[in-house]
Amino acid sequence: MTDIDSVMNAAPVIPVLVVDDIAHARPLAEALVAGGLPVLEVTLRTPVALDVITEMAKVPGAIVGAGTVISSGDLAAALVAGARFVVSPGITAALGSAARTSGVPFLPGVSSASDIIRAQEMGFNRLKFFPAVAAGGLPMLRALAAPFRNVRFCPTGGITLESASEWLAEPAVACVGGSWIAKRGETDWAAIEARARAAAALRV
């Protein structure tokens, strides 16, 4: 996996994961990959998140990245842990520079036209629209996409299985991020795999 387009086009939904128990890492990744969702975003919101990335990266077929990357230090730690892409809720000059220097596929978060212009000035036009629903939903995405025709988005935040297909039908949307696939602390791997299969079938 060498570029962000490959990450975004691998599946229609990127599961957004908050994992508190490292013992859950491998069976969770196995269930998601088996269900057809190979790209996994492990948020850096728990003390074991970096270890979870390392464990999930051992699962055949898994493309594991780090989410909630908010500093150059987070980015460096994620790469050491084995992250193959990084996702941020926003973008700053320091974070953008660190991502460019590392060469890692990077998906910075935006929620306004100014954010998009700033990201493009740093060389990024594959962006996370976040928080998607709270930031104005589909009407806002359509309004932002109109003047930025070379940008493709991964909307994340508030999207559900029921609403995902409408988001994915937008030409500017490459994929969506979804926390509904695997709930925090859940260990029903069969149910997670079933939700992953339903999400993987959303490709339009």
N, CA, C and O of each residue as an XYZ file, in Angstrom:
816
protein
N       0.854     -1.182      0.000
C       0.000      0.000      0.000
C       0.890      1.233      0.000
O       1.553      1.505      1.001
N       0.924      1.973     -1.075
C       1.885      3.065     -1.192
C       1.243      4.429     -1.391
O       1.952      5.434     -1.369
N      -0.051      4.506     -1.581
C      -0.669      5.809     -1.785
C      -2.064      5.842     -1.179
O      -2.698      4.809     -0.962
N      -2.518      7.051     -0.915
C      -3.796      7.201     -0.216
C      -4.970      6.770     -1.077
O      -5.975      6.301     -0.542
N      -4.877      6.912     -2.394
C      -5.973      6.450     -3.243
C      -6.169      4.943     -3.102
O      -7.306      4.472     -3.069
N      -5.096      4.191     -3.020
C      -5.209      2.742     -2.852
C      -5.897      2.403     -1.533
O      -6.702      1.474     -1.465
N      -5.579      3.154     -0.498
C      -6.232      2.945      0.803
C      -7.727      3.231      0.689
O      -8.552      2.437      1.141
N      -8.072      4.363      0.086
C      -9.468      4.790      0.033
C     -10.310      3.939     -0.905
O     -11.521      3.820     -0.720
N      -9.677      3.348     -1.909
C     -10.429      2.553     -2.883
C     -10.484      1.066     -2.552
O     -11.099      0.289     -3.284
N      -9.852      0.669     -1.468
C      -9.799     -0.758     -1.142
C     -11.148     -1.312     -0.701
O     -11.422     -2.497     -0.892
N     -11.997     -0.464     -0.110
C     -13.321     -0.896      0.362
C     -14.178      0.343      0.530
O     -13.641      1.436      0.710
N     -15.499      0.205      0.476
C     -16.360      1.383      0.605
C     -16.392      1.974      2.003
O     -16.708      3.152      2.173
N     -16.067      1.165      3.007
C     -16.127      1.633      4.390
C     -14.815      1.317      5.098
O     -14.294      0.207      4.994
N     -14.291      2.299      5.814
C     -13.138      2.092      6.689
C     -13.662      2.045      8.121
O     -14.129      3.064      8.631
N     -13.598      0.891      8.782
C     -14.030      0.839     10.176
C     -13.145      1.737     11.047
O     -11.918      1.701     10.959
N     -13.792      2.533     11.880
C     -13.090      3.397     12.820
C     -13.177      2.725     14.189
O     -14.261      2.582     14.755
N     -12.024      2.318     14.711
C     -11.981      1.404     15.847
C     -11.384      2.054     17.092
O     -10.352      2.722     17.030
N     -12.057      1.843     18.223
C     -11.529      2.227     19.531
C     -11.372      0.940     20.326
O     -12.366      0.315     20.697
N     -10.133      0.539     20.592
C      -9.866     -0.766     21.194
C      -9.150     -0.574     22.526
O      -8.089      0.048     22.584
N      -9.738     -1.113     23.600
C      -9.175     -0.970     24.939
C      -8.385     -2.191     25.394
O      -7.588     -2.099     26.327
N      -8.598     -3.328     24.747
C      -7.971     -4.586     25.178
C      -7.150     -5.147     24.026
O      -7.695     -5.476     22.972
N      -5.854     -5.255     24.223
C      -4.986     -5.741     23.154
C      -5.344     -7.160     22.736
O      -5.067     -7.560     21.605
N      -5.958     -7.927     23.638
C      -6.362     -9.301     23.300
C      -7.442     -9.323     22.228
O      -7.648    -10.346     21.576
N      -8.126     -8.214     22.041
C      -9.187     -8.140     21.025
C      -8.641     -7.802     19.641
O      -9.353     -7.923     18.644
N      -7.398     -7.385     19.577
C      -6.866     -6.829     18.332
C      -6.933     -7.806     17.166
O      -7.512     -7.494     16.126
N      -6.350     -8.972     17.333
C      -6.273     -9.899     16.205
C      -7.628    -10.473     15.819
O      -7.959    -10.474     14.633
N      -8.440    -10.968     16.778
C      -9.746    -11.485     16.354
C     -10.635    -10.420     15.731
O     -11.432    -10.729     14.845
N     -10.517     -9.173     16.176
C     -11.293     -8.093     15.582
C     -10.845     -7.855     14.143
O     -11.676     -7.757     13.241
N      -9.545     -7.763     13.930
C      -9.033     -7.563     12.575
C      -9.400     -8.731     11.671
O      -9.754     -8.530     10.509
N      -9.319     -9.941     12.193
C      -9.653    -11.128     11.391
C     -11.121    -11.093     10.959
O     -11.443    -11.419      9.817
N     -12.010    -10.696     11.880
C     -13.439    -10.638     11.557
C     -13.707     -9.586     10.476
O     -14.492     -9.824      9.558
N     -13.061     -8.435     10.585
C     -13.283     -7.361      9.618
C     -12.732     -7.717      8.243
O     -13.383     -7.468      7.229
N     -11.546     -8.293      8.206
C     -10.960     -8.706      6.925
C     -11.803     -9.805      6.290
O     -12.040     -9.789      5.082
N     -12.255    -10.755      7.098
C     -13.098    -11.838      6.577
C     -14.400    -11.294      6.009
O     -14.958    -11.853      5.065
N     -14.879    -10.204      6.590
C     -16.120     -9.591      6.113
C     -15.938     -8.693      4.903
O     -16.913     -8.152      4.380
N     -14.707     -8.530      4.453
C     -14.469     -7.746      3.240
C     -14.028     -6.319      3.458
O     -14.020     -5.519      2.523
N     -13.657     -5.988      4.696
C     -13.167     -4.638      4.998
C     -11.710     -4.727      5.461
O     -11.459     -4.866      6.658
N     -10.758     -4.652      4.548
C      -9.361     -4.831      4.918
C      -8.694     -3.603      5.519
O      -7.700     -3.730      6.234
N      -9.233     -2.401      5.239
C      -8.610     -1.170      5.724
C      -9.174     -0.837      7.099
O     -10.382     -0.650      7.244
N      -8.315     -0.763      8.106
C      -8.743     -0.610      9.492
C      -8.088      0.624     10.103
O      -6.864      0.757     10.092
N      -8.897      1.510     10.625
C      -8.379      2.708     11.293
C      -8.478      2.527     12.801
O      -9.573      2.520     13.364
N      -7.335      2.382     13.447
C      -7.278      2.247     14.904
C      -7.017      3.627     15.494
O      -5.942      4.193     15.296
N      -7.982      4.165     16.208
C      -7.827      5.509     16.753
C      -6.872      5.497     17.942
O      -6.872      4.565     18.746
N      -6.070      6.532     18.037
C      -5.124      6.651     19.159
C      -5.824      7.275     20.356
O      -5.428      8.327     20.857
N      -6.874      6.597     20.798
C      -7.681      7.124     21.907
C      -7.579      6.263     23.157
O      -8.214      6.565     24.167
N      -6.800      5.210     23.105
C      -6.641      4.337     24.272
C      -5.161      4.092     24.519
O      -4.353      4.241     23.602
N      -4.787      3.716     25.745
C      -3.376      3.496     26.055
C      -2.732      2.360     25.260
O      -1.512      2.328     25.101
N      -3.552      1.425     24.760
C      -2.995      0.267     24.046
C      -3.101      0.402     22.536
O      -2.806     -0.552     21.816
N      -3.515      1.559     22.040
C      -3.794      1.707     20.608
C      -2.590      1.355     19.733
O      -2.747      0.685     18.712
N      -1.411      1.792     20.113
C      -0.227      1.504     19.296
C       0.075      0.011     19.273
O       0.457     -0.534     18.238
N      -0.095     -0.643     20.411
C       0.104     -2.100     20.466
C      -0.956     -2.820     19.644
O      -0.682     -3.849     19.027
N      -2.157     -2.279     19.639
C      -3.236     -2.868     18.834
C      -2.880     -2.795     17.350
O      -3.093     -3.755     16.610
N      -2.343     -1.664     16.924
C      -1.915     -1.531     15.525
C      -0.884     -2.601     15.188
O      -0.971     -3.249     14.145
N       0.073     -2.781     16.057
C       1.125     -3.780     15.823
C       0.536     -5.175     15.696
O       0.935     -5.939     14.817
N      -0.404     -5.513     16.561
C      -1.012     -6.844     16.520
C      -1.887     -7.016     15.284
O      -1.821     -8.047     14.615
N      -2.697     -6.021     14.979
C      -3.578     -6.132     13.812
C      -2.785     -6.241     12.517
O      -3.218     -6.895     11.569
N      -1.630     -5.601     12.480
C      -0.808     -5.629     11.270
C      -0.304     -7.030     10.948
O       0.138     -7.284      9.827
N      -0.366     -7.947     11.920
C       0.066     -9.329     11.701
C      -1.004    -10.173     11.013
O      -0.734    -11.297     10.592
N      -2.213     -9.636     10.900
C      -3.320    -10.385     10.301
C      -3.217    -10.316      8.782
O      -3.197     -9.221      8.219
N      -3.151    -11.460      8.108
C      -3.050    -11.447      6.641
C      -4.195    -10.666      5.999
O      -5.363    -10.862      6.337
N      -3.844     -9.787      5.077
C      -4.843     -9.006      4.360
C      -5.228     -7.703      5.005
O      -5.893     -6.879      4.377
N      -4.825     -7.489      6.257
C      -5.198     -6.263      6.960
C      -4.294     -5.104      6.550
O      -3.074     -5.248      6.477
N      -4.905     -3.968      6.287
C      -4.188     -2.721      5.986
C      -4.502     -1.787      7.149
O      -5.553     -1.147      7.167
N      -3.605     -1.710      8.107
C      -3.898     -1.067      9.384
C      -3.291      0.331      9.436
O      -2.111      0.527      9.144
N      -4.120      1.290      9.813
C      -3.661      2.656      9.958
C      -4.004      3.210     11.316
O      -4.723      2.587     12.097
N      -3.482      4.388     11.589
C      -3.730      5.062     12.860
C      -4.640      6.256     12.638
O      -4.418      7.055     11.727
N      -5.660      6.376     13.469
C      -6.542      7.522     13.448
C      -6.321      8.395     14.675
O      -5.572      8.027     15.580
N      -6.970      9.544     14.704
C      -6.805     10.520     15.778
C      -5.334     10.902     15.943
O      -4.852     11.074     17.062
N      -4.639     11.032     14.836
C      -3.247     11.489     14.839
C      -3.285     13.006     14.845
O      -3.718     13.619     13.869
N      -2.841     13.615     15.924
C      -2.989     15.074     16.069
C      -1.664     15.798     16.247
O      -1.649     17.005     16.489
N      -0.550     15.082     16.129
C       0.758     15.729     16.255
C       1.781     14.938     15.472
O       1.537     13.791     15.099
N       2.933     15.553     15.221
C       4.014     14.842     14.548
C       4.521     13.697     15.407
O       4.992     12.688     14.884
N       4.428     13.847     16.724
C       4.822     12.761     17.622
C       3.907     11.562     17.490
O       4.366     10.419     17.470
N       2.598     11.824     17.397
C       1.644     10.740     17.167
C       1.970     10.016     15.865
O       1.964      8.787     15.803
N       2.254     10.796     14.832
C       2.539     10.200     13.526
C       3.772      9.312     13.592
O       3.761      8.196     13.073
N       4.825      9.792     14.220
C       6.058      9.005     14.327
C       5.816      7.715     15.100
O       6.300      6.652     14.709
N       5.066      7.808     16.201
C       4.789      6.617     17.005
C       3.947      5.616     16.232
O       4.155      4.407     16.341
N       2.991      6.117     15.447
C       2.134      5.232     14.654
C       2.950      4.474     13.618
O       2.717      3.287     13.390
N       3.900      5.148     12.994
C       4.726      4.484     11.993
C       5.604      3.413     12.628
O       5.785      2.341     12.050
N       6.146      3.686     13.799
C       6.949      2.686     14.511
C       6.089      1.465     14.847
O       6.562      0.330     14.801
N       4.820      1.712     15.185
C       3.909      0.613     15.534
C       3.512     -0.226     14.323
O       3.003     -1.336     14.472
N       3.747      0.307     13.123
C       3.420     -0.452     11.918
C       2.257      0.081     11.114
O       1.776     -0.597     10.206
N       1.786      1.295     11.428
C       0.681      1.878     10.667
C       1.091      2.094      9.217
O       2.198      2.555      8.938
N       0.194      1.757      8.299
C       0.465      1.908      6.868
C      -0.200      3.132      6.279
O       0.034      3.470      5.118
N      -1.029      3.801      7.065
C      -1.589      5.100      6.701
C      -1.969      5.804      7.990
O      -2.090      5.168      9.037
N      -2.158      7.114      7.917
C      -2.554      7.866      9.110
C      -3.708      8.800      8.772
O      -3.808      9.322      7.661
N      -4.572      8.995      9.759
C      -5.761      9.824      9.615
C      -5.779     10.823     10.763
O      -5.504     10.471     11.910
N      -6.104     12.065     10.447
C      -6.172     13.107     11.459
C      -7.534     13.782     11.424
O      -8.145     13.868     10.358
N      -8.027     14.264     12.561
C      -9.290     15.009     12.546
C      -9.139     16.413     11.974
O     -10.137     17.079     11.702
N      -7.900     16.871     11.788
C      -7.658     18.202     11.251
C      -6.300     18.253     10.574
O      -5.699     17.213     10.303
N      -5.813     19.463     10.300
C      -4.497     19.592      9.675
C      -3.821     20.872     10.154
O      -4.450     21.924     10.264
N      -2.535     20.759     10.435
C      -1.708     21.911     10.775
C      -0.461     21.853      9.904
O      -0.175     20.833      9.277
N       0.270     22.951      9.873
C       1.494     22.988      9.079
C       2.486     21.935      9.578
O       3.128     21.259      8.774
N       2.611     21.796     10.888
C       3.573     20.842     11.437
C       3.189     19.409     11.100
O       4.041     18.606     10.718
N       1.919     19.092     11.240
C       1.472     17.731     10.962
C       1.568     17.428      9.471
O       1.996     16.343      9.079
N       1.170     18.385      8.646
C       1.271     18.187      7.203
C       2.710     17.991      6.766
O       2.995     17.145      5.919
N       3.618     18.766      7.339
C       5.035     18.635      7.003
C       5.579     17.273      7.426
O       6.332     16.646      6.683
N       5.198     16.816      8.617
C       5.658     15.510      9.095
C       5.142     14.394      8.203
O       5.865     13.438      7.923
N       3.911     14.507      7.761
C       3.336     13.479      6.886
C       4.045     13.467      5.539
O       4.366     12.401      5.014
N       4.291     14.647      4.978
C       4.995     14.720      3.691
C       6.401     14.142      3.797
O       6.843     13.400      2.920
N       7.094     14.484      4.872
C       8.463     14.005      5.054
C       8.517     12.492      5.190
O       9.421     11.843      4.665
N       7.540     11.935      5.901
C       7.521     10.486      6.126
C       7.136      9.714      4.875
O       7.555      8.571      4.688
N       6.328     10.349      4.009
C       5.833      9.675      2.816
C       4.661      8.753      3.066
O       4.200      8.078      2.146
N       4.165      8.713      4.309
C       3.047      7.825      4.630
C       1.760      8.349      3.992
O       1.557      9.563      3.953
N       0.887      7.472      3.492
C      -0.427      7.926      3.034
C      -1.152      8.637      4.180
O      -1.282      8.098      5.279
N      -1.618      9.850      3.903
C      -2.148     10.715      4.959
C      -3.513     11.232      4.558
O      -3.699     11.714      3.440
N      -4.472     11.132      5.472
C      -5.833     11.593      5.244
C      -6.169     12.626      6.315
O      -6.657     12.267      7.387
N      -5.913     13.907      6.036
C      -6.200     14.939      7.033
C      -7.664     15.327      7.041
O      -8.344     15.241      6.019
N      -8.146     15.754      8.196
C      -9.540     16.129      8.345
C      -9.798     17.575      7.981
O      -8.984     18.455      8.258
N     -10.957     17.814      7.348
C     -11.382     19.162      6.988
C     -12.882     19.293      7.245
O     -13.620     18.307      7.226
N     -13.315     20.530      7.487
C     -14.754     20.770      7.637
C     -15.163     22.105      7.055
O     -16.296     22.543      7.255
N     -14.252     22.771      6.326
C     -14.568     24.070      5.741
C     -13.754     24.278      4.475
O     -12.802     23.544      4.210
N     -14.136     25.286      3.693
C     -13.383     25.617      2.484
C     -11.967     26.049      2.833
O     -11.025     25.700      2.122
N     -11.803     26.794      3.901
C     -10.457     27.231      4.306
C      -9.576     26.032      4.657
O      -8.392     26.003      4.321
N     -10.167     25.038      5.339
C      -9.415     23.815      5.642
C      -8.929     23.144      4.369
O      -7.782     22.705      4.287
N      -9.807     23.068      3.376
C      -9.462     22.396      2.121
C      -8.344     23.152      1.404
O      -7.401     22.540      0.902
N      -8.449     24.471      1.355
C      -7.408     25.275      0.714
C      -6.073     25.066      1.437
O      -5.039     24.906      0.790
N      -6.092     25.067      2.759
C      -4.874     24.857      3.536
C      -4.271     23.481      3.229
O      -3.062     23.350      3.043
N      -5.125     22.469      3.180
C      -4.636     21.119      2.879
C      -4.036     21.048      1.478
O      -2.996     20.421      1.277
N      -4.686     21.688      0.515
C      -4.168     21.666     -0.850
C      -2.841     22.402     -0.954
O      -1.958     21.986     -1.705
N      -2.692     23.484     -0.215
C      -1.422     24.206     -0.215
C      -0.280     23.332      0.281
O       0.875     23.542     -0.087
N      -0.606     22.352      1.116
C       0.404     21.422      1.621
C       0.556     20.192      0.734
O       1.397     19.332      0.994
N      -0.269     20.111     -0.323
C      -0.143     19.002     -1.259
C      -1.110     17.860     -1.055
O      -0.924     16.784     -1.624
N      -2.146     18.071     -0.250
C      -3.101     16.998      0.037
C      -4.465     17.306     -0.581
O      -5.043     18.361     -0.319
N      -4.977     16.392     -1.396
C      -6.322     16.566     -1.946
C      -7.189     15.323     -1.767
O      -8.223     15.182     -2.420
N      -6.771     14.440     -0.896
C      -7.587     13.320     -0.430
C      -7.822     13.574      1.048
O      -6.889     13.514      1.848
N      -9.079     13.860      1.418
C      -9.355     14.453      2.716
C     -10.488     13.752      3.451
O     -11.401     13.198      2.838
N     -10.410     13.786      4.762
C     -11.471     13.276      5.629
C     -12.420     14.433      5.934
O     -12.000     15.439      6.505
N     -13.695     14.304      5.560
C     -14.694     15.307      5.915
C     -15.218     14.932      7.291
O     -15.911     13.927      7.452
N     -14.877     15.757      8.290
C     -15.136     15.384      9.684
C     -15.444     16.632     10.513
O     -14.831     17.680     10.312
N     -16.401     16.516     11.452
C     -17.355     15.418     11.658
C     -18.489     15.536     10.654
O     -19.194     16.545     10.636
N     -18.672     14.548      9.839
C     -19.495     14.658      8.629
C     -20.913     15.152      8.888
O     -21.349     16.130      8.280
N     -21.624     14.496      9.769
C     -23.016     14.880     10.008
C     -23.085     16.201     10.777
O     -23.855     17.090     10.415
N     -22.287     16.330     11.832
C     -22.316     17.552     12.641
C     -21.839     18.772     11.869
O     -22.229     19.897     12.183
N     -20.992     18.557     10.852
C     -20.450     19.679     10.072
C     -21.364     20.102      8.927
O     -20.997     20.962      8.125
N     -22.541     19.510      8.846
C     -23.492     19.940      7.831
C     -23.999     18.846      6.923
O     -24.853     19.091      6.071
N     -23.482     17.633      7.093
C     -23.991     16.492      6.349
C     -23.764     16.588      4.851
O     -22.859     17.283      4.388
N     -24.593     15.884      4.105
C     -24.465     15.844      2.651
C     -24.581     17.222      1.986
O     -23.827     17.504      1.055
N     -25.495     18.082      2.430
C     -25.547     19.403      1.805
C     -24.220     20.158      1.910
O     -23.802     20.809      0.952
N     -23.564     20.076      3.051
C     -22.278     20.747      3.207
C     -21.210     20.097      2.330
O     -20.420     20.793      1.691
N     -21.186     18.774      2.300
C     -20.208     18.091      1.455
C     -20.367     18.500     -0.015
O     -19.384     18.787     -0.698
N     -21.603     18.521     -0.484
C     -21.852     18.900     -1.878
C     -21.404     20.334     -2.142
O     -20.827     20.629     -3.189
N     -21.672     21.218     -1.192
C     -21.271     22.617     -1.355
C     -19.754     22.743     -1.389
O     -19.216     23.523     -2.176
N     -19.063     21.989     -0.551
C     -17.600     22.050     -0.525
C     -16.990     21.403     -1.758
O     -15.986     21.882     -2.285
N     -17.595     20.320     -2.216
C     -17.023     19.590     -3.352
C     -17.105     20.396     -4.644
O     -16.258     20.237     -5.524
N     -18.114     21.259     -4.769
C     -18.347     21.975     -6.032
C     -17.143     22.791     -6.502
O     -16.776     22.682     -7.673
N     -16.508     23.603     -5.653
C     -15.367     24.387     -6.132
C     -14.025     23.651     -6.061
O     -13.005     24.173     -6.512
N     -14.026     22.451     -5.501
C     -12.778     21.693     -5.337
C     -12.908     20.361     -6.059
O     -12.987     19.306     -5.429
N     -12.928     20.418     -7.368
C     -13.275     19.232     -8.157
C     -12.182     18.173     -8.203
O     -12.435     17.050     -8.641
N     -10.982     18.502     -7.765
C      -9.911     17.509     -7.744
C      -9.769     16.839     -6.381
O      -8.856     16.042     -6.168
N     -10.677     17.166     -5.457
C     -10.615     16.611     -4.106
C     -11.567     15.431     -3.989
O     -12.684     15.466     -4.506
N     -11.116     14.394     -3.309
C     -11.995     13.278     -2.961
C     -12.008     13.123     -1.448
O     -11.007     13.345     -0.767
N     -13.165     12.737     -0.951
C     -13.390     12.760      0.489
C     -13.685     11.374      1.061
O     -14.180     10.474      0.382
N     -13.351     11.253      2.352
C     -13.812     10.127      3.171
C     -14.603     10.730      4.325
O     -14.025     11.031      5.369
N     -15.920     10.915      4.161
C     -16.729     11.464      5.252
C     -16.745     10.499      6.443
O     -16.886      9.287      6.276
N     -16.600     11.054      7.631
C     -16.569     10.249      8.853
C     -17.228     11.038      9.977
O     -17.018     12.243     10.116
N     -18.026     10.340     10.773
C     -18.656     10.986     11.916
C     -20.158     11.058     11.771
O     -20.682     11.948     11.101
N     -20.861     10.113     12.403
C     -22.320     10.106     12.368
C     -22.919      9.307     11.230
O     -24.142      9.245     11.099
N     -22.086      8.696     10.404
C     -22.595      7.901      9.281
C     -22.987      6.514      9.782
O     -22.321      5.945     10.646
N     -24.075      5.977      9.230
C     -24.591      4.675      9.637
C     -24.714      3.760      8.422
O     -24.543      4.196      7.283
N     -25.009      2.507      8.673
C     -25.252      1.578      7.566
C     -26.391      2.085      6.684
O     -26.355      1.949      5.461
N     -27.400      2.670      7.323
C     -28.571      3.139      6.579
C     -28.260      4.363      5.722
O     -28.854      4.531      4.657
N     -27.353      5.209      6.160
C     -27.057      6.439      5.422
C     -25.829      6.337      4.531
O     -25.621      7.189      3.668
N     -25.016      5.313      4.725
C     -23.730      5.236      4.022
C     -23.880      5.212      2.510
O     -23.090      5.835      1.802
N     -24.891      4.496      2.002
C     -25.028      4.373      0.552
C     -25.300      5.724     -0.100
O     -24.852      5.974     -1.219
N     -26.032      6.597      0.593
C     -26.302      7.929      0.039
C     -25.016      8.745     -0.048
O     -24.790      9.458     -1.026
N     -24.179      8.637      0.978
C     -22.883      9.318      0.943
C     -22.016      8.761     -0.192
O     -21.396      9.516     -0.941
N     -21.984      7.451     -0.305
C     -21.123      6.807     -1.300
C     -21.563      7.100     -2.730
O     -20.768      6.970     -3.661
N     -22.808      7.490     -2.912
C     -23.296      7.815     -4.251
C     -22.774      9.144     -4.755
O     -22.877      9.440     -5.946
N     -22.211      9.958     -3.857
C     -21.666     11.253     -4.259
C     -20.369     11.063     -5.041
O     -19.492     10.328     -4.588
N     -20.222     11.696     -6.191
C     -19.011     11.526     -7.004
C     -17.719     11.896     -6.270
O     -16.665     11.323     -6.546
N     -17.796     12.850     -5.339
C     -16.590     13.289     -4.630
C     -16.201     12.373     -3.477
O     -15.156     12.568     -2.857
N     -17.028     11.380     -3.186
C     -16.785     10.493     -2.046
C     -16.150      9.184     -2.510
O     -16.722      8.460     -3.325
N     -14.975      8.894     -1.988
C     -14.286      7.646     -2.324
C     -14.677      6.520     -1.376
O     -14.761      5.361     -1.784
N     -14.914      6.857     -0.118
C     -15.263      5.868      0.906
C     -15.800      6.643      2.097
O     -15.758      7.874      2.114
N     -16.303      5.927      3.086
C     -16.746      6.569      4.321
C     -16.096      5.862      5.502
O     -15.720      4.693      5.418
N     -15.973      6.588      6.592
C     -15.512      5.988      7.836
C     -16.699      5.621      8.686
O     -17.670      6.375      8.759
N     -16.638      4.460      9.338
C     -17.786      4.016     10.116
C     -17.415      3.388     11.442
O     -16.640      2.433     11.494
N     -17.976      3.932     12.518
C     -17.749      3.340     13.840
C     -18.816      2.316     14.185
O     -18.723      1.643     15.212
N     -19.845      2.189     13.320
C     -20.925      1.247     13.623
C     -20.509     -0.201     13.360
O     -21.160     -1.123     13.851
N     -19.458     -0.412     12.608
C     -19.062     -1.776     12.234
C     -18.661     -2.600     13.456
O     -19.050     -3.761     13.586
N     -17.889     -1.998     14.339
C     -17.434     -2.696     15.551
C     -17.516     -1.720     16.714
O     -16.762     -0.750     16.778
N     -18.420     -1.980     17.614
C     -18.605     -1.075     18.741
C     -17.499     -1.277     19.777
O     -16.949     -2.370     19.913
N     -17.194     -0.237     20.479
C     -16.127     -0.292     21.484
C     -16.397     -1.390     22.506
O     -17.460     -1.424     23.127
N     -15.437     -2.279     22.675
C     -15.546     -3.356     23.650
C     -16.280     -4.592     23.168
O     -16.332     -5.595     23.879
N     -16.851     -4.538     21.969
C     -17.626     -5.669     21.471
C     -16.721     -6.857     21.150
O     -15.629     -6.685     20.609
N     -17.186     -8.066     21.490
C     -16.400     -9.274     21.208
C     -17.204    -10.330     20.453
O     -16.794    -11.489     20.378
N     -18.336     -9.938     19.901
C     -19.117    -10.870     19.087
C     -18.552    -10.809     17.668
O     -19.036    -10.054     16.825
N     -17.522    -11.616     17.423
C     -16.789    -11.530     16.156
C     -17.670    -11.889     14.969
O     -17.505    -11.334     13.883
N     -18.598    -12.809     15.167
C     -19.502    -13.193     14.075
C     -20.406    -12.027     13.688
O     -20.648    -11.791     12.504
N     -20.905    -11.297     14.686
C     -21.759    -10.142     14.400
C     -20.967     -9.044     13.703
O     -21.472     -8.380     12.798
N     -19.727     -8.859     14.133
C     -18.868     -7.846     13.503
C     -18.586     -8.232     12.057
O     -18.632     -7.383     11.166
N     -18.297     -9.497     11.823
C     -18.051     -9.947     10.450
C     -19.293     -9.745      9.583
O     -19.189     -9.367      8.416
N     -20.462     -9.999     10.158
C     -21.709     -9.821      9.400
C     -21.921     -8.351      9.044
O     -22.320     -8.037      7.923
N     -21.655     -7.449      9.992
C     -21.787     -6.027      9.685
C     -20.763     -5.593      8.656
O     -21.045     -4.746      7.808
N     -19.567     -6.175      8.731
C     -18.540     -5.858      7.737
C     -18.988     -6.289      6.346
O     -18.781     -5.558      5.377
N     -19.600     -7.467      6.236
C     -20.074     -7.947      4.935
C     -21.150     -7.011      4.370
O     -21.157     -6.709      3.177
N     -22.044     -6.564      5.230
C     -23.089     -5.649      4.786
C     -22.484     -4.320      4.320
O     -22.943     -3.729      3.342
N     -21.459     -3.862      5.024
C     -20.795     -2.609      4.641
C     -20.013     -2.774      3.353
O     -20.017     -1.884      2.503
N     -19.339     -3.913      3.201
C     -18.541     -4.157      2.000
C     -19.416     -4.218      0.760
O     -18.952     -3.933     -0.344
N     -20.674     -4.587      0.933
C     -21.600     -4.690     -0.200
C     -22.164     -3.345     -0.633
O     -22.956     -3.284     -1.573
N     -21.773     -2.273      0.033
C     -22.316     -0.947     -0.269
C     -21.664     -0.292     -1.478
O     -22.152      0.732     -1.956
N     -20.586     -0.853     -1.978
C     -19.894     -0.223     -3.120
C     -20.859      0.017     -4.268
O     -21.553     -0.902     -4.703
N     -20.904      1.235     -4.754
C     -21.838      1.583     -5.835
C     -21.090      1.778     -7.140
O     -21.703      2.075     -8.165
